[in-house]
Amino acid sequence: MEYKFSDRTNNLKPSAIREIFKYAADPTVVSLSAGNPSPDAFPIKELEEISARLFKENPIALLQYSVTEGYAPLRAHIKEYMKSKYDIGSDSDDILITTGAQQIMDFATKSLVNEGEVIITEAPSFIGSLNSFRAYNAKLVGVPVESDGMNTELLEKALKENPNTKFIYTIPNFQNPSGVTMSLEKRKKVYELAKKYDVLILEDNPYGDLRYSGEFLPAIKTLDTDGRVIYAGSFSKVISPGIRVAYVIAPAPIIQKMTVCKQGSDVHTNIWSQMLCYEYLTKYDFEAHLERLRTIYRKKAQFAMDLLDKYCAPEITYNKIDGGLFIWCTLPEGVDMPEFVRKAIDNKVCVVPGNAFLTDENESSDGFRINFSTPTDEQLEKGIKALGDLIKSY
């Protein structure tokens, strides 16, 4: 039988990262391509205790259907915590618990963007979000990322040239894949331009709590005086990605429409995971846990940068980072990046090619992304040395 797929999915391609995972599954290959938290980062003992207690005290609540908006105590806690600690949220905002932050990208696009309308993104940007946008046949317009965030002059140019833009998508903190943090000046400018051209901002902040050096910067959402910013937060990088618990804080009408989308998608986020998350946030020392994560990643990030200096400099340059899980590396002029990535696999190390993070994957890129949080120190050294040996062979 010949299968005819919808126009919406016909041009979708598998995630380049997921495809690379096929090579990374080989135990002899060092994977610097994943985006997983460190195996040392999970609060296993505490989550085990909570789960056992919940099953003993309230098993039916864990196993029964729940409300689409999310577990009410968790929603209330996140709302209060984000407002008191980060000044995020207002009386006109509401909150929805989602099944991972990826679902926020899906529902925001589904509820706001018509086919052919424009989403402006950073270039490079997170491949998962780009694929969500593509799934609704949005037109993607990339704006280059500089060392302090999106180029705001080119952002304004893109807004002028695309009057049917619905929202600007940005990851201001330790951006995936570049590792770059947007300056406060640029955060203000992005918001100012969104107001000037009357578009929304989708602010994705999965790594914000993982700052291990440098100065804390307020979210763009803290500037939101006219209901323009949709804020996406997640517990994937600070508790566990497997529990699939994230949240979106946005103006109430947007949350209402996203809630309807969720009802038609998965009814509600896993209630067991939500209750587990709530208990951990409220009955354990979450701030101490975050500090422990920062200590882990501070050490691993510095070790990875030291290895890049030792084995790959000066041929491969990279963006120094203050947080997050990724380092963006740039090859010398004239080196064919796809060929380099393929040869790296032959040399038993996986990295993600830079063009996978562009709005047009056929566009050329001289960069690649490495992840330092998942590999052991021994694997990091082996993998980065292999990259250094490879580039020096050119």
C-alpha positions as CSV (number, residue, x, y, z in Angstrom):
1,M,0.0,0.0,0.0
2,E,1.2,3.5,-0.7
3,Y,1.0,5.8,2.3
4,K,0.1,9.5,1.8
5,F,1.1,11.6,4.7
6,S,-0.4,15.0,5.6
7,D,1.2,18.1,4.2
8,R,2.0,19.1,7.8
9,T,4.3,16.0,8.4
10,N,5.4,15.3,4.8
11,N,8.5,17.5,5.1
12,L,9.4,16.7,8.7
13,K,12.8,14.9,9.2
14,P,14.0,12.8,12.1
15,S,15.9,14.8,14.7
16,A,19.6,14.9,13.8
17,I,20.5,14.4,17.4
18,R,18.3,11.3,17.7
19,E,19.9,9.9,14.5
20,I,23.4,10.5,16.0
21,F,22.3,8.6,19.1
22,K,22.3,5.5,16.9
23,Y,26.0,5.8,16.6
24,A,26.4,6.8,20.2
25,A,24.7,3.6,21.2
26,D,28.0,1.8,20.3
27,P,29.8,1.3,23.6
28,T,33.1,2.0,22.0
29,V,32.0,5.5,20.9
30,V,32.3,8.5,23.2
31,S,29.0,10.5,22.9
32,L,29.5,14.2,23.3
33,S,26.1,14.6,21.5
34,A,23.5,14.1,24.2
35,G,21.9,16.8,26.3
36,N,21.3,14.6,29.3
37,P,21.9,15.7,32.9
38,S,24.9,14.1,34.7
39,P,24.1,10.7,36.2
40,D,25.3,12.2,39.5
41,A,22.7,14.9,39.4
42,F,19.6,12.9,40.2
43,P,18.1,13.0,43.8
44,I,17.4,9.2,43.6
45,K,17.2,8.5,47.4
46,E,14.7,11.4,48.0
47,L,12.5,10.5,45.0
48,E,12.5,6.9,46.1
49,E,11.3,8.0,49.6
50,I,8.6,10.2,48.3
51,S,7.3,7.6,45.9
52,A,7.1,5.0,48.6
53,R,5.3,7.4,50.9
54,L,2.8,8.5,48.3
55,F,1.9,5.0,47.4
56,K,1.4,4.2,51.1
57,E,-0.6,7.2,52.0
58,N,-2.5,8.2,48.8
59,P,-2.2,5.5,46.1
60,I,-5.5,6.3,44.3
61,A,-4.6,9.9,43.7
62,L,-1.4,8.7,42.0
63,L,-3.2,6.3,39.7
64,Q,-6.5,8.1,38.9
65,Y,-7.2,10.7,36.2
66,S,-6.5,14.3,37.1
67,V,-7.3,17.9,35.9
68,T,-5.7,19.2,32.7
69,E,-4.3,22.4,34.2
70,G,-2.1,20.4,36.5
71,Y,-1.9,19.3,40.2
72,A,-3.3,22.3,42.1
73,P,-0.7,22.4,44.9
74,L,2.1,22.2,42.4
75,R,0.7,25.0,40.3
76,A,0.2,27.2,43.4
77,H,3.7,26.5,44.6
78,I,5.4,27.2,41.3
79,K,3.4,30.5,40.9
80,E,4.5,31.7,44.4
81,Y,8.1,30.5,44.1
82,M,8.7,32.0,40.7
83,K,7.1,35.3,41.8
84,S,8.9,35.6,45.1
85,K,12.4,34.4,43.8
86,Y,12.5,35.7,40.3
87,D,9.6,38.3,40.0
88,I,8.1,36.2,37.2
89,G,4.3,36.3,36.8
90,S,1.5,38.8,37.4
91,D,-2.2,38.9,38.3
92,S,-3.1,38.6,34.7
93,D,-0.9,35.5,34.2
94,D,-1.9,31.8,34.7
95,I,0.1,28.6,34.8
96,L,-0.2,25.2,33.0
97,I,1.7,22.1,33.9
98,T,2.9,20.3,30.7
99,T,4.6,17.1,29.8
100,G,8.0,18.5,29.3
101,A,8.9,21.9,27.9
102,Q,8.7,20.5,24.3
103,Q,5.0,20.4,24.8
104,I,4.9,24.1,25.5
105,M,6.6,24.8,22.1
106,D,4.0,22.5,20.5
107,F,0.9,24.1,22.2
108,A,2.1,27.7,21.8
109,T,2.6,27.2,18.1
110,K,-0.7,25.2,17.7
111,S,-2.7,27.9,19.5
112,L,-1.1,31.0,18.0
113,V,0.4,30.4,14.6
114,N,-1.4,29.8,11.3
115,E,0.3,28.0,8.4
116,G,2.8,30.3,6.7
117,E,3.0,32.8,9.6
118,V,6.5,33.6,10.9
119,I,8.4,32.6,14.0
120,I,11.7,34.4,14.5
121,T,14.3,32.3,16.3
122,E,17.9,32.5,17.3
123,A,20.3,31.0,14.8
124,P,21.5,28.5,15.9
125,S,18.6,27.3,18.1
126,F,17.2,24.2,19.9
127,I,16.4,21.6,17.3
128,G,13.4,20.2,19.3
129,S,11.7,23.6,19.2
130,L,12.5,24.2,15.6
131,N,10.8,20.9,14.7
132,S,7.7,21.8,16.7
133,F,7.4,25.0,14.8
134,R,8.0,23.2,11.5
135,A,5.2,20.7,12.3
136,Y,2.7,23.5,11.9
137,N,4.2,24.8,8.7
138,A,5.3,28.0,10.2
139,K,7.9,30.0,8.3
140,L,11.1,30.2,10.4
141,V,13.4,33.2,10.2
142,G,16.8,32.9,12.0
143,V,18.6,35.8,13.6
144,P,22.3,35.2,14.3
145,V,23.5,34.7,17.9
146,E,26.4,36.8,19.0
147,S,28.5,36.5,22.2
148,D,25.9,38.4,24.2
149,G,22.8,37.0,22.5
150,M,20.6,37.6,19.5
151,N,21.8,40.4,17.1
152,T,19.1,43.0,17.8
153,E,19.7,45.1,14.7
154,L,19.1,42.0,12.5
155,L,16.1,41.1,14.8
156,E,14.5,44.5,14.0
157,K,15.3,44.0,10.3
158,A,13.5,40.6,10.4
159,L,10.5,42.1,12.2
160,K,10.3,44.8,9.5
161,E,10.5,42.3,6.7
162,N,8.0,39.9,8.2
163,P,4.9,41.8,9.4
164,N,3.1,38.5,9.9
165,T,5.5,37.4,12.7
166,K,3.6,35.8,15.6
167,F,6.4,35.4,18.2
168,I,10.1,35.6,18.9
169,Y,11.6,32.4,20.3
170,T,14.6,32.8,22.6
171,I,16.7,30.9,25.1
172,P,18.3,33.7,27.0
173,N,20.3,31.7,29.5
174,F,23.2,29.4,28.4
175,Q,21.5,29.0,25.1
176,N,21.2,25.5,23.5
177,P,23.3,25.0,21.4
178,S,25.6,28.0,21.6
179,G,26.0,28.2,25.4
180,V,25.6,32.0,25.1
181,T,23.8,34.2,27.6
182,M,21.8,37.2,26.4
183,S,22.9,40.5,28.1
184,L,20.5,42.5,30.1
185,E,20.7,45.3,27.6
186,K,19.7,42.9,24.8
187,R,16.9,41.4,26.9
188,K,15.4,44.9,27.3
189,K,15.9,45.6,23.6
190,V,14.2,42.3,22.5
191,Y,11.2,43.2,24.7
192,E,11.2,46.8,23.3
193,L,11.2,45.5,19.7
194,A,8.4,43.0,20.6
195,K,6.3,45.9,21.8
196,K,7.2,48.1,18.8
197,Y,6.2,45.5,16.3
198,D,3.4,44.0,18.4
199,V,4.6,40.4,18.6
200,L,4.8,37.9,21.4
201,I,8.0,36.5,23.0
202,L,8.4,32.8,23.8
203,E,11.1,32.7,26.5
204,D,12.5,29.2,27.0
205,N,14.5,28.9,30.3
206,P,15.4,25.2,31.1
207,Y,19.0,26.0,32.2
208,G,18.5,29.2,34.2
209,D,19.1,27.6,37.6
210,L,22.4,26.1,36.3
211,R,24.4,29.3,36.5
212,Y,27.8,28.4,38.1
213,S,29.7,31.7,37.4
214,G,29.0,35.2,36.4
215,E,26.1,37.6,37.3
216,F,22.5,36.5,37.5
217,L,20.3,38.3,35.0
218,P,16.5,38.8,35.2
219,A,14.2,37.0,32.8
220,I,12.6,38.9,29.9
221,K,9.3,37.9,31.6
222,T,10.1,40.3,34.5
223,L,9.9,43.2,32.0
224,D,6.4,42.1,30.8
225,T,4.0,44.9,31.5
226,D,1.5,44.2,28.7
227,G,1.0,40.4,28.6
228,R,3.5,39.8,25.8
229,V,5.9,37.1,27.2
230,I,5.2,33.3,27.4
231,Y,7.6,31.9,29.9
232,A,8.6,28.2,29.7
233,G,10.2,26.5,32.7
234,S,11.1,22.9,33.3
235,F,12.3,20.4,36.0
236,S,14.1,18.2,33.4
237,K,17.5,19.6,34.1
238,V,17.2,20.2,37.8
239,I,15.2,17.2,39.0
240,S,14.8,14.6,36.3
241,P,14.0,14.6,32.5
242,G,12.3,11.3,32.9
243,I,9.4,12.6,35.0
244,R,8.5,15.0,32.1
245,V,7.2,17.9,34.2
246,A,7.4,21.4,32.9
247,Y,5.3,24.6,33.3
248,V,4.3,27.6,31.3
249,I,3.5,31.0,32.8
250,A,1.6,33.3,30.4
251,P,-1.4,35.6,30.1
252,A,-4.6,33.8,31.1
253,P,-6.2,33.8,27.6
254,I,-3.1,32.0,26.1
255,I,-3.1,29.5,29.0
256,Q,-6.8,28.8,28.4
257,K,-6.2,28.0,24.7
258,M,-3.1,25.9,25.5
259,T,-5.2,24.0,28.0
260,V,-7.7,23.1,25.3
261,C,-4.8,21.9,23.2
262,K,-3.6,19.7,26.0
263,Q,-7.0,18.2,26.6
264,G,-6.9,17.0,23.0
265,S,-3.3,15.8,23.3
266,D,-2.7,13.9,26.6
267,V,-5.5,15.0,28.9
268,H,-3.1,15.8,31.7
269,T,0.6,15.4,32.6
270,N,1.4,12.3,34.6
271,I,-0.1,13.0,38.0
272,W,2.4,10.7,39.8
273,S,5.3,12.8,38.4
274,Q,3.5,16.0,39.4
275,M,3.0,14.9,43.0
276,L,6.5,13.6,43.2
277,C,7.8,16.9,42.0
278,Y,5.6,18.9,44.4
279,E,6.7,16.8,47.4
280,Y,10.4,17.2,46.5
281,L,10.1,21.0,46.0
282,T,8.3,21.6,49.3
283,K,9.6,19.0,51.7
284,Y,13.3,18.8,50.8
285,D,16.0,21.4,50.5
286,F,15.6,22.3,46.8
287,E,18.0,25.2,47.0
288,A,20.8,23.0,48.4
289,H,20.1,20.5,45.6
290,L,20.5,23.3,43.0
291,E,23.8,24.3,44.6
292,R,25.0,20.7,44.4
293,L,24.1,20.6,40.7
294,R,26.0,23.9,40.1
295,T,29.1,22.4,41.8
296,I,28.9,19.3,39.6
297,Y,28.5,21.3,36.4
298,R,31.0,24.0,37.3
299,K,33.7,21.3,37.7
300,K,32.7,19.4,34.5
301,A,32.4,22.6,32.4
302,Q,35.8,23.8,33.4
303,F,37.3,20.4,32.8
304,A,35.8,20.3,29.3
305,M,37.1,23.8,28.5
306,D,40.5,22.9,29.8
307,L,40.6,19.9,27.6
308,L,39.6,22.0,24.6
309,D,42.4,24.4,25.3
310,K,44.8,21.5,25.7
311,Y,43.9,19.3,22.8
312,C,42.0,21.5,20.2
313,A,43.4,25.0,20.4
314,P,44.1,27.0,18.4
315,E,42.4,25.2,15.5
316,I,39.1,24.8,17.3
317,T,37.7,27.8,19.1
318,Y,34.7,27.8,21.5
319,N,32.4,30.0,23.5
320,K,33.3,30.2,27.2
321,I,30.2,29.5,29.3
322,D,28.8,30.5,32.7
323,G,26.2,27.8,33.0
324,G,24.1,25.1,31.2
325,L,25.3,21.9,29.6
326,F,26.7,22.8,26.2
327,I,29.7,24.2,24.5
328,W,29.7,25.5,20.9
329,C,32.8,24.9,19.0
330,T,33.9,26.5,15.7
331,L,36.1,24.9,13.1
332,P,38.8,26.8,11.2
333,E,37.8,28.4,7.9
334,G,37.8,26.0,5.0
335,V,37.2,22.8,7.1
336,D,34.1,21.0,5.9
337,M,31.9,20.6,9.0
338,P,29.7,17.7,7.9
339,E,32.9,15.8,6.8
340,F,34.5,16.6,10.1
341,V,31.5,15.2,12.1
342,R,31.5,12.1,9.9
343,K,35.2,11.5,10.5
344,A,34.7,12.1,14.2
345,I,32.3,9.2,14.2
346,D,34.9,7.1,12.4
347,N,37.3,8.1,15.2
348,K,34.7,7.0,17.8
349,V,33.4,10.3,19.0
350,C,30.0,11.8,18.4
351,V,29.2,15.6,18.2
352,V,26.2,17.4,16.8
353,P,26.7,19.2,13.5
354,G,25.9,22.9,13.7
355,N,23.5,23.0,10.7
356,A,21.1,20.8,12.7
357,F,20.3,23.9,14.8
358,L,19.6,26.2,11.9
359,T,16.2,27.2,10.5
360,D,17.4,25.8,7.2
361,E,19.4,22.7,7.8
362,N,20.8,23.0,4.3
363,E,22.6,26.2,5.2
364,S,26.3,25.9,5.9
365,S,27.7,26.0,9.4
366,D,31.3,25.9,10.7
367,G,30.3,24.9,14.2
368,F,29.3,21.9,16.2
369,R,27.9,21.3,19.7
370,I,29.4,19.2,22.5
371,N,27.8,18.2,25.7
372,F,29.9,17.7,28.8
373,S,27.4,16.8,31.5
374,T,26.7,13.2,30.5
375,P,30.2,11.6,29.8
376,T,32.6,10.6,32.5
377,D,35.8,12.6,32.9
378,E,37.7,9.8,31.2
379,Q,35.2,9.8,28.3
380,L,35.4,13.6,28.0
381,E,39.2,13.4,27.8
382,K,39.2,10.6,25.3
383,G,36.5,12.3,23.1
384,I,38.0,15.8,23.1
385,K,41.5,14.4,22.4
386,A,40.1,12.5,19.4
387,L,38.6,15.8,18.1
388,G,41.9,17.5,18.6
389,D,43.8,14.7,16.8
390,L,41.3,14.9,14.0
391,I,41.5,18.6,13.4
392,K,45.3,18.6,13.5
393,S,45.3,15.9,10.7
394,Y,43.6,18.4,8.3
